[in-house]
Structures are given as C-alpha cells and as structure tokens.
C-alpha cells in the first residue's frame, strides 16, 4: 500500500459539487514548490460529509496538508 502526503498552498477556492447519486464531492488544487524548482500541482478530491464541512475553509492561498 502506498501513502501520499502533500503539504502546500491552495491554488484556487474549493468547489463543492453534487454527483447524480446525491453524494457531495469537493475539488481543489494544491501546489508544492521544491527549493528553486517549478511548482507541482495536485488535483485533490474529498467526498461526503467531511467535504461539506471543510469547503468553506479551503481558500486560495491557504495552506493544507493532504494524505491519501
């Protein structure tokens, strides 16, 4: 099993959507910069009740740590 841990800045405000089945999904991007190199962007998704609760707090320029 692999574990990915991403710590960086939020690139744009999170977008909360609803699937056709009625499930909530939150989408946002996280940018990680390594010293003098380019920024690597990760597209992240979060599902369910936790996504609904965290949506107002994930804003452009904020710092987050994501594992999955």
N, C-alpha and C positions, 0 to 999 in steps of 0.2 A: 504494500500500500504506500502511496506517495502522499506527502503533505506539502502544500504550497503556502508560504506565509509572505504576504505582500504588505509593506508599510510605505505609505506615500501620500501625495496630495490628490484631492478630488479634482478632476478636470472640469466637471460640469455638475449642475444640480441633479440630484437623483430624480428619476422618473418612475412613478408608481403606475402600473398598468394592471388590468384585469384580463385573464385569459377567457376563452369561450366557456370554459368549465366553471368560471367564477372564482378562480384562485388568483390571489394577488402576487405580483412579481415586481421587484424593484430593480431598476437598472442604473448603473453608474460606472464611471471610469476612474481608474487610479493610475497616476503617473509616478514612476520610480526613476530617480536620476542617480547614476553611479559616478562619483567624482567629476571628472571632466568629459564624460561621455554623454551621448544622447539620452533623452528620456524614453523609457519603455512604458507603453500604455497597456493596461489590462482592462478588459471589459468584464465587469462583475455583475452578478445577479443574486438576488436574495428573495426567497419565497415565503409566503404565509404571513402569519400574524406579526412575526418579528419584522418583516419588511414594512408592514403598515406603520408600526410603532417607530421605526428608525428613519423613515422617509423624510420627516421634517428636519432632521439633524444632519443629513448628508448634503452639504452645500459646497459649491465651487470654492476652492482654496482651503477647505478644511483638511485636516489630517485624519487618516484612518489606517487601521491595521485589519487585514482580511486574511482568514485562513480557510482552506478548503482542500 
